[in-house]
Amino acid sequence: MSAPIFNPLKKQVLTVITIVAIVFCWSGCSSRSTMKREASRAVGPDKNNLVVPNKPGLIAVTNPTPGWVDYTVQRVNGSAGRDSLPALFQLVTATWGHENAQMPNIVYMPEKRRLLMTIEYGPPTVRTVVIDSDDFGATWSQRRWLHTDAQGKPDVGITAGLTYLGNGFLTTSPESGTRYFSRDYGLSWNETAPVPKGANGRDLYHWDPLLVDRNKSGQIVRLSETRWNETGAKRNDPASKYSQAYFWSSTDLGKSWSEEAIVPAWHGVNEVALIRAGNGDIVAACRTDNPVRFVGELDMYSGLGISISSDNGASWSTLNHLYEYGRHHPSLVVLPNGHIVMTYVVRIGYTDARDGHPRFGIEAVISKDNGRTWDLDHKYILAYWTGQVTGRNSWWGLSQTTSTILLPDGSLLTTFGTGFRNESSQPLCKMDVGLVKWRVSNKAVNSDRTIRDAPFDSDLRNKFDPEK
């Protein structure tokens, strides 16, 4: 039996501190909630105050050591076992107090050799904070609110889809309402633009970064984004799907957008991550609706599929279903050799621990043919852990969001949300932010394709023991 990949309690990475129980207004610790529309906002005051965390107190819990710690990730080698690969891990929020920090998004800004991360943070209401690093993640700045009002209070709720456009220019937005821009490497976010509603007058929701296309001189010529909304279908109706994803684009750096295009192949799809493959195709990693057989369950049962466009988003291939359930929140990176790395969360499908506690994780798979096939038999296990809660709230230990970037030295940074510190004694679920620095291995693997050839809805494809 191999050692757990991410089990801070067993690896003695932790020391004891105390935390404050909090109350927050959005159930962000669940797998996904549709957020209330934020009204379009004009440019306003921004004192950009540093975040002042609550002082520790009340509930004793364990707290991981801050900064990088030596670590291993595993690559599955088909039926031949697993390879252990050196890596680094840190809990970015180790010193924050267990105050609820989730939905991390990370970008690299090469002009400054700087990383920037947005994190959704409470209490009492979840707001967006920004941190940055000038040493590739070894240390991080103090938290600062993405934007504040004239009184210095945070006034931007939950955002997603952080995207770097170059030369200090960034954008992010709530699921609906207002898009925010920064032109000074994320120090201030005073420029805004409204996010239009759909053609039918309904809000369209998003989760993932923009696809940025440039001309030969490096100028941005188009931004593309995916959005989704509910169809109104009943979630227990096997003849219909409850989500529909859309595609739209902008030629003025996100100030205005084309009318959303319904993608027939994305009926039954909600969140969609995009990447431009080496051959020019657009690869879409799609979060699929819960299978009907899991009616009534949390949307942790959502699956994962791939759709490809060879005509700049005008048409899309039917879904290549990779996993029927339990895997989603993908992030895509193209390596210099053209291979595509996709990270994603594992919420359902891992076998429970021997004591009955659920296990969660973060994995990665690779495509060597521009997204058409994926090597599921030789996946990477970047992290896994055992939740501390069973029963009705067993999902509190969940994995949430992946955001992966390529660094200049060829290594990858993958950040994600984790609920591994949640305990049954807490009144509410609260999250932390993990970060893994790792590399794709150049060691040869066997030719096993048993899992790749198995039906997408089979146990062989969807069930896995991370400790076997």
C-alpha positions in Angstrom: 0.0 0.0 0.0 1.4 3.4 -1.0 1.6 6.3 1.5 -1.1 8.9 1.3 -0.3 11.7 -1.1 -1.8 14.5 1.0 -2.5 13.5 4.5 -1.1 16.3 6.7 -2.3 14.7 9.9 -0.2 11.6 9.3 2.8 13.4 7.8 3.2 15.6 10.9 3.0 18.7 8.8 0.6 20.1 11.4 0.9 21.9 14.8 -1.9 23.0 17.1 -3.6 26.4 16.9 -7.1 27.6 17.5 -9.8 29.1 15.3 -12.9 31.2 15.4 -16.2 29.7 14.3 -17.8 32.0 11.7 -21.0 32.7 9.9 -21.1 33.5 6.2 -23.9 34.2 3.9 -23.1 32.0 0.9 -22.9 28.2 1.1 -19.6 28.3 -0.8 -18.3 25.1 0.9 -20.9 23.1 -1.1 -20.0 22.0 -4.6 -21.6 24.9 -6.3 -24.3 27.5 -5.6 -25.8 30.0 -8.1 -24.8 33.4 -6.8 -27.2 36.3 -6.6 -26.7 38.9 -9.3 -24.5 41.8 -8.3 -25.8 45.1 -9.8 -23.7 46.7 -12.4 -21.2 49.0 -10.7 -19.6 52.2 -11.8 -16.0 53.2 -10.9 -15.9 54.1 -7.2 -13.6 54.5 -4.2 -11.0 51.9 -3.5 -9.0 52.2 -0.4 -7.7 48.6 -1.1 -7.4 48.0 2.6 -5.5 45.0 3.9 -7.6 42.3 5.3 -7.7 42.1 9.1 -8.3 38.4 10.1 -10.2 37.4 13.2 -8.1 36.6 16.2 -7.8 32.9 17.0 -10.0 31.5 19.7 -12.5 28.9 20.8 -12.1 25.7 18.8 -8.8 23.8 18.9 -7.8 22.3 15.5 -4.6 21.3 13.8 -2.9 23.7 11.4 -0.3 22.9 8.7 3.1 24.4 8.6 3.2 27.5 6.4 5.4 27.6 3.3 6.7 24.9 1.0 7.2 21.4 2.4 8.7 18.4 0.6 6.1 16.3 -0.9 5.4 13.6 -3.5 2.8 13.2 -6.2 2.1 9.9 -7.8 1.7 8.9 -11.4 -0.3 5.7 -12.0 1.4 3.4 -14.5 -1.5 1.3 -15.5 -1.5 -2.1 -14.0 2.2 -1.8 -13.1 1.7 0.3 -10.0 2.7 3.9 -9.3 5.7 6.1 -9.6 6.4 8.6 -6.8 7.6 12.0 -8.1 9.2 14.8 -6.0 7.1 17.9 -5.6 6.4 20.7 -3.1 3.2 21.4 -1.2 1.9 24.3 0.9 -1.3 25.3 2.5 -1.5 28.9 1.4 -4.0 29.7 4.1 -2.1 28.0 6.9 -1.6 31.2 8.9 -5.0 32.8 8.2 -6.9 31.0 10.9 -9.6 28.6 9.8 -11.9 31.4 8.5 -13.1 30.0 5.2 -11.0 30.6 2.1 -12.0 29.0 -1.2 -12.2 29.0 -5.0 -8.6 30.0 -5.7 -7.6 31.3 -9.1 -4.0 31.8 -10.0 -2.2 33.6 -12.9 1.5 34.2 -13.8 2.5 37.7 -14.9 5.9 37.3 -16.6 6.7 41.0 -16.9 7.1 41.1 -13.1 7.9 37.4 -12.6 4.9 37.6 -10.2 2.1 35.3 -9.3 -1.3 36.6 -8.4 -4.2 34.7 -6.8 -7.8 35.6 -6.0 -9.4 33.8 -3.1 -13.0 33.9 -1.9 -12.8 34.8 1.8 -15.1 35.2 4.8 -16.3 36.1 7.4 -19.0 37.2 7.8 -19.9 37.5 4.1 -17.7 35.9 1.4 -15.7 38.5 -0.5 -12.8 38.4 -2.9 -9.2 38.9 -1.7 -6.0 39.2 -3.7 -2.5 37.9 -2.8 0.7 37.9 -4.8 4.1 36.3 -4.8 7.4 37.4 -6.2 9.2 34.2 -5.5 7.0 31.7 -7.4 4.9 30.9 -4.4 7.4 30.4 -1.6 6.0 33.4 0.2 2.8 35.5 -0.3 1.8 39.1 0.3 -0.8 40.1 2.9 -4.4 39.7 1.9 -6.0 42.7 0.4 -9.6 43.2 -0.7 -10.1 43.2 -4.4 -12.1 46.5 -4.0 -13.5 48.6 -1.2 -16.0 51.3 -0.8 -15.4 54.9 0.5 -15.4 53.5 4.1 -12.8 50.9 3.3 -15.2 48.0 3.5 -15.0 45.3 0.8 -17.8 45.6 -1.8 -17.0 42.9 -4.3 -18.6 39.5 -3.7 -17.5 36.1 -5.1 -15.6 36.3 -8.3 -14.4 33.7 -10.8 -12.5 33.4 -14.0 -9.4 35.4 -13.2 -7.5 36.0 -16.5 -4.2 37.7 -17.2 -4.2 39.7 -20.5 -0.6 40.9 -20.4 1.3 44.1 -19.4 -0.3 44.3 -16.0 -3.9 43.9 -17.3 -6.2 41.5 -15.5 -9.9 40.8 -15.3 -12.3 38.8 -13.1 -16.0 39.0 -12.4 -18.8 37.7 -10.3 -21.0 35.1 -12.0 -23.1 38.0 -13.2 -23.3 41.8 -12.8 -20.0 43.6 -13.2 -16.6 42.7 -14.7 -13.6 44.2 -12.9 -10.3 45.1 -14.5 -6.9 46.0 -13.2 -4.1 47.7 -15.2 -1.5 47.7 -12.4 -0.8 44.0 -11.9 -3.7 43.6 -9.5 -3.0 46.4 -7.1 -6.3 48.3 -7.9 -9.5 47.3 -9.6 -11.3 50.5 -10.4 -12.2 49.9 -14.0 -15.5 48.0 -14.6 -17.9 46.9 -17.3 -21.4 45.4 -17.1 -21.8 41.8 -17.8 -24.8 41.5 -20.2 -27.7 39.2 -19.5 -28.6 36.5 -22.0 -30.8 37.1 -25.0 -33.8 35.9 -23.0 -33.1 38.4 -20.2 -31.8 35.8 -17.8 -28.4 35.9 -16.1 -25.7 33.7 -17.5 -23.3 32.2 -15.1 -19.6 31.4 -15.4 -16.7 29.8 -13.5 -13.6 29.6 -15.8 -11.0 32.0 -17.2 -11.3 33.7 -20.6 -9.7 32.3 -23.7 -7.3 34.9 -25.0 -6.4 35.0 -28.7 -3.7 37.2 -30.1 -2.5 38.1 -33.6 1.1 37.6 -34.8 2.2 40.9 -33.2 0.9 39.8 -29.8 -2.2 42.1 -29.7 -5.4 40.6 -28.3 -7.9 40.2 -31.1 -10.6 38.2 -29.2 -11.6 37.1 -25.8 -13.9 34.1 -25.5 -15.9 32.9 -22.6 -18.4 30.2 -21.7 -21.6 30.8 -19.8 -24.5 28.6 -18.7 -28.0 28.7 -17.2 -30.6 26.3 -16.1 -33.0 25.0 -18.7 -35.9 24.7 -16.3 -36.1 20.9 -16.8 -36.6 18.7 -13.8 -33.4 17.2 -12.5 -35.0 13.7 -12.2 -36.3 13.7 -15.8 -34.1 11.2 -17.8 -35.4 12.7 -21.1 -34.0 16.2 -20.5 -31.0 18.1 -19.1 -31.1 20.8 -16.5 -28.1 22.9 -17.8 -27.2 24.5 -21.1 -23.8 26.1 -21.7 -23.2 28.9 -24.2 -20.2 30.5 -26.0 -19.7 34.2 -26.6 -16.8 36.5 -27.5 -15.5 40.1 -27.2 -13.3 42.1 -29.5 -12.9 45.1 -27.2 -11.1 43.5 -24.3 -14.3 42.4 -22.4 -16.2 45.7 -22.5 -18.9 44.2 -24.6 -19.9 40.8 -25.8 -21.6 39.1 -28.7 -24.9 37.5 -28.2 -24.4 34.1 -26.6 -24.5 31.1 -28.9 -26.3 28.0 -27.8 -24.0 25.0 -28.2 -26.1 21.9 -28.9 -23.3 19.6 -27.8 -23.3 21.4 -24.4 -26.9 20.5 -23.6 -26.5 19.0 -20.1 -23.3 21.0 -19.5 -22.7 23.9 -17.2 -19.2 25.1 -16.4 -16.8 24.9 -19.3 -13.0 25.6 -19.3 -11.3 26.5 -22.7 -7.8 26.2 -24.1 -6.3 26.8 -27.5 -4.6 23.6 -28.6 -1.3 23.5 -30.5 -3.1 22.6 -33.7 -5.4 25.7 -33.4 -8.5 23.8 -32.2 -10.3 25.0 -29.1 -10.6 22.3 -26.4 -13.5 22.6 -23.9 -13.5 20.7 -20.7 -17.1 20.4 -19.6 -18.7 19.8 -16.3 -21.8 17.6 -17.0 -25.0 17.5 -15.1 -25.5 14.9 -12.4 -26.5 11.6 -13.9 -30.2 10.9 -13.4 -29.5 7.8 -11.3 -28.1 10.2 -8.7 -31.2 12.3 -8.5 -31.5 14.3 -5.3 -27.7 14.2 -4.6 -25.5 17.2 -4.3 -23.9 18.4 -7.5 -20.7 16.7 -6.4 -21.9 13.9 -8.7 -21.3 16.1 -11.8 -19.1 14.5 -14.5 -16.4 15.6 -16.9 -16.3 15.5 -20.7 -14.4 17.1 -23.6 -15.8 18.9 -26.6 -13.6 20.4 -29.5 -14.1 23.1 -32.0 -12.0 23.3 -35.2 -13.7 26.5 -36.5 -13.0 29.0 -33.7 -16.1 28.1 -31.7 -18.7 28.2 -34.5 -19.4 24.5 -34.0 -18.5 21.9 -31.4 -18.0 18.1 -31.3 -20.2 15.9 -29.3 -19.0 15.2 -25.8 -16.3 12.7 -25.2 -17.3 11.7 -21.7 -14.2 11.0 -19.5 -16.0 10.4 -16.2 -19.7 9.9 -15.6 -19.6 11.4 -12.1 -17.5 12.9 -9.3 -14.9 14.7 -11.3 -15.1 18.3 -12.6 -13.7 21.8 -12.0 -11.0 21.3 -14.7 -8.1 23.6 -15.5 -6.2 23.3 -18.8 -2.5 24.1 -19.7 -0.7 23.6 -22.9 2.9 22.5 -22.5 5.8 23.6 -24.8 5.6 20.2 -26.6 1.9 20.6 -27.3 0.6 18.2 -24.8 -2.4 19.4 -22.7 -2.5 18.9 -19.0 -5.9 18.9 -17.3 -6.3 19.0 -13.6 -9.7 18.4 -11.9 -11.2 17.6 -8.5 -12.3 14.2 -7.3 -15.3 14.5 -5.1 -17.1 11.1 -5.6 -15.5 7.9 -6.7 -12.7 7.3 -4.3 -13.2 4.4 -1.9 -13.9 5.4 1.7 -11.2 5.0 4.3 -11.3 1.9 6.4 -13.1 3.8 9.2 -15.8 4.9 6.8 -14.6 8.5 6.3 -14.9 9.8 2.7 -11.8 10.6 0.6 -11.3 13.4 -1.8 -8.5 14.5 -4.2 -7.0 16.4 -7.1 -5.8 14.6 -10.2 -4.3 15.4 -13.6 -4.5 13.6 -17.0 -2.6 14.4 -20.2 -3.7 14.5 -23.9 -1.0 14.1 -26.6 -3.3 14.6 -29.5 -4.8 18.1 -29.0 -7.5 16.9 -26.6 -9.0 14.1 -28.7 -7.9 11.3 -26.3 -6.8 11.4 -22.7 -4.4 9.0 -20.9 -6.6 7.9 -18.0 -4.5 4.8 -17.3 -1.5 7.0 -16.4 -3.1 9.8 -14.4 -1.3 11.9 -11.8 -2.6 12.0 -8.2 -1.6 15.5 -7.0 -3.3 15.3 -3.7 -5.8 13.2 -1.7 -7.0 13.3 1.8 -9.6 11.8 4.2 -12.4 14.0 5.4 -13.0 14.1 9.2 -16.8 14.3 8.9 -19.3 11.4 8.2 -23.0 11.3 7.8 -25.1 14.1 6.5 -22.2 16.6 6.3 -19.6 14.1 5.0 -19.2 16.4 1.9 -17.5 19.0 4.2 -14.1 17.5 3.4 -14.6 18.1 -0.3 -12.1 19.2 -3.0 -13.1 22.4 -4.8 -11.8 24.2 -7.9 -8.5 23.7 -9.7 -6.4 26.4 -11.2 -3.1 25.4 -12.9 -0.4 27.5 -14.5 2.9 26.8 -16.3 6.0 28.4 -14.8 9.1 29.5 -16.8 11.2 26.5 -15.5 8.6 24.0 -16.9 7.1 23.2 -13.5 3.4 23.5 -12.9 1.5 25.1 -10.0 -1.9 23.7 -9.2 -4.0 25.4 -6.5 -7.3 24.1 -5.2 -9.8 24.3 -2.4 -9.8 21.7 0.4 -12.1 21.0 3.3 -9.7 18.6 5.0 -9.7 20.6 8.3 -13.4 20.6 8.8 -14.6 18.8 11.9 -18.1 17.6 12.8 -18.1 20.0 15.9 -18.1 23.0 13.6 -21.4 24.8 13.0 -20.5 25.5 9.3 -18.2 24.1 6.6 -15.0 26.2 6.0 -12.4 25.8 3.3 -8.6 26.1 2.9 -6.4 26.7 -0.2 -3.7 24.2 -1.2 -0.9 24.6 -3.7 1.2 21.9 -5.3 4.4 22.5 -7.4 5.0 19.6 -9.6 6.3 18.4 -13.0 5.1 16.1 -15.7 7.4 13.0 -15.7 9.5 12.1 -18.8 9.7 8.5 -17.6 8.2 6.0 -20.0 4.9 4.3 -19.0 3.5 1.0 -20.1 0.9 0.6 -22.9 -2.0 -0.2 -20.6 -5.3 1.4 -21.8 -7.8 -0.7 -19.8 -9.4 2.4 -18.2 -9.4 4.4 -21.4 -11.2 1.6 -23.2 -13.8 1.0 -20.5 -17.3 2.6 -20.8 -17.4 6.1 -19.3 -20.1 5.1 -16.9 -18.4 1.9 -15.7 -17.0 1.3 -12.2 -13.6 0.7 -13.8 -13.6 4.3 -15.1 -15.2 6.0 -12.1 -14.2 4.1 -8.9 -10.6 4.3 -7.6 -8.7 3.5 -4.4 -6.1 6.2 -3.9 -4.2 4.1 -1.4 -4.1 0.8 -3.2 
